Amino acid sequence: MNTETTTGEYMLLFRGPHWDKGLSAEELQRTIDKMIAWFEGLNERGKVKASQPLSAQGRTISGANGRFVVDGPFTETKEAVGGYLLLQAGSLNEAVEIARSMPTLRYGISVEVRPILAECPILQRHPGLTPRAKDRAERADELQIAATA
Amino acid sequence: MSTTTATDYLLLFRGNVWDRGLSPAQIQKVVSDWMAWFERLKAEGKCVGGHPLEEEGKVISGKQRTVADGPFAESKEAIGGYFYLTVANEDEAIEIAKQCPGLEYGSVVEVRPVADVCSIKQRAEEYSTKELAGATA
């Protein structure tokens, strides 16, 4: 499968929002300073398209018509997403190298690097399907034109 | 816990395997409904962006900065895409999440308020304020 995106955008998901546990105030401050410098360096190089922390609050919705609404996710888990960075990079390798240079990795955070797609991967699994409602409408127009011609 | 004043929310779509066991017509309907939903929210100014994510990718972790392959395709927990919403309040974000066409087939939507300040930075500030208070006491 092709992992180079058409847009050159990669989503970095930061998992494990409690990496600060057990760190001294000094060590924590030093790491935060390093993180800010890391982020600003990327920003200056034009690599950051967007980046934000996510609040620990939230809801999880599931079931038909969203009938189950529960508090969560439980952000104390190591898997919880604590923030994201939308990265502009030349390749998956470059995105991975940027992720590897993140200062908080040593404290147990993990970074998921995901290429952004222009089109839903479900469609890749089912090549016969039409991507967009608009395209389908256009195709219907064409058929109509063909039918009237 | 205090209620958030944030009006920006990230919807994370989990469970990329909702198409399993569906007929092509059913899949076509869900995909079309999903696209129409996205286009409508954009037209209403409630969704400012969104993308599906490639099923392959990498996970980087640990002091050795180990790089591991996904996989993200088979897991029910895996994030398959996201919408970025700008709405009036959390209730509206939840109401929008409930409209997700994949919910009926096992998709799960995580609604997360976007924070102004990183919670760790906030904790660090509280930490140093406490230490200062302790030192001056």
Interface residues (C-beta under 8 A of the other chain):
Chain A: M1 T3 T5 E9 M11 L13 P17 W19 D20 A25 L28 Q29 I32 Q52 P53 L54 S55 A56 Q57 G58 R59 T60 I61 S62 G63 A64 N65 G66 V69 G72 P73 E79 V81 G82 G83 Y84 L92 V96 A99 R100 M102 L105 R106 G108 I109 S110 V111 E112 V113 R114 P115 I116 L117 A118 E119 C120 P121 I122 L123 R125 H126 G128 L129 T130 P131 R132 A133 K134 R136
Chain B: M1 T4 A6 D8 L10 L12 N16 W18 D19 P24 I27 Q28 V31 S32 W34 M35 A36 E39 H51 P52 L53 E54 E55 E56 G57 K58 V59 I60 S61 G62 K63 R65 V67 F72 A73 E77 I79 G80 G81 Y82 E90 I94 A97 K98 Q99 C100 L103 E104 G106 S107 V108 V109 E110 V111 R112 P113 V114 A115 V117 C118 S119 I120 K121 R123 A124 Y127 S128 E131
